Amino acid sequence: MKFGEIFTEYLHGDQEWFLEKCSHVEYKRLKKVLKSCRSCKAFGDSWNSECQCESCPLCDQKFFSELTKEASEIAGCFSSRVRHLLHLHVATGMQRYLLFLRHCFKNDQQAMVLEGQMLVEYVAMNAIAIRKILKKYDKVHSSVNGKNFKSKLRAEHIELLQSPWLIELGAFYLNFKGSNDGELNEFSGQFSCDFGATQPVMTLMLPHSIKLEYDLTCAICLDTVFNPYALSCGHLFCKSCACSSASVLIFQGLKAASPESKCPICREVGVYTKAVRMVELHLLLKRRCKDYWKERLAEERAEMLKQTKEFWDSQTIYALGYC
């Protein structure tokens, strides 16, 4: 079965109710845009005939603008749905108490796991659709524009498989299952996480032999990320390391960073304003590496108390100097 048929079956299958409010790649429509490309037809009427135009303004205007819009909408929908799901899982205070009471009458855990699986499948299927259609574009035009477009998606933070919310979803699933491997269905692939390796990684296996590895090493302290945050560029750091890089105190948090603060790795500006706290990943680390987690927690608390004392001492001296 061709991918186009698989994707259509997915969109109109058992999860159609779940996908009603979600954007998706218009795979068939984009394929028709390529098929009807006049520049391509000038070199042959067959769909399989490859033109040598490398770039087609008419085709590109419809193709890349539409694909950018769809990828952006999918990324927004995915992050929103995952954020809501994880908020229910790690609720605190009164909301946690109310959820506990609700669980006495209704078990929502299985429903949450099922939704997590469907979200992984959702982002995986659309990401594969984007890869397939870009590969088809390059084949038709004998170009590398489709390949270069992937870099553009990553630069605009809408490359679906590089979303920090996918890492959070993997950690969520592993936390729920309580085992190292989270077996999902045939489309969603498999999550696994290895904190014991020389380079700690989370791995996601997808159909069509796609293997993704997410490095869980902080580039600043060169240790496994603790109390991790993902900057909007996608790079992961320990909270204390990210704060230090942005010249803010730990108790102030990443939101106190200047809008001009840069990512320590890629040097992109403004990546602190939409930083994501990786709660599920932190919980997974706490469960898998208890001794390491306790050691890092003690270090962070000691550093935070030291910074807090120095901050208020300086504020007191400053105030008294003007009395």
Secondary structure as UniProt FT lines:
FT   HELIX           3..11
FT   TURN            14..15
FT   HELIX           16..19
FT   TURN            20..21
FT   HELIX           27..35
FT   HELIX           38..41
FT   TURN            42..43
FT   TURN            47..48
FT   HELIX           57..89
FT   HELIX           93..105
FT   HELIX           109..141
FT   HELIX           145..155
FT   TURN            156..157
FT   HELIX           160..162
FT   HELIX           164..177
FT   STRAND          181..183
FT   TURN            186..188
FT   STRAND          190..194
FT   STRAND          201..206
FT   TURN            207..209
FT   STRAND          210..215
FT   TURN            219..221
FT   STRAND          228..230
FT   TURN            232..233
FT   STRAND          236..238
FT   HELIX           239..245
FT   TURN            246..247
FT   TURN            250..252
FT   HELIX           254..256
FT   TURN            259..260
FT   TURN            264..266
FT   TURN            273..274
FT   STRAND          276..277
FT   HELIX           279..288
FT   HELIX           290..320
FT   TURN            321..322
//
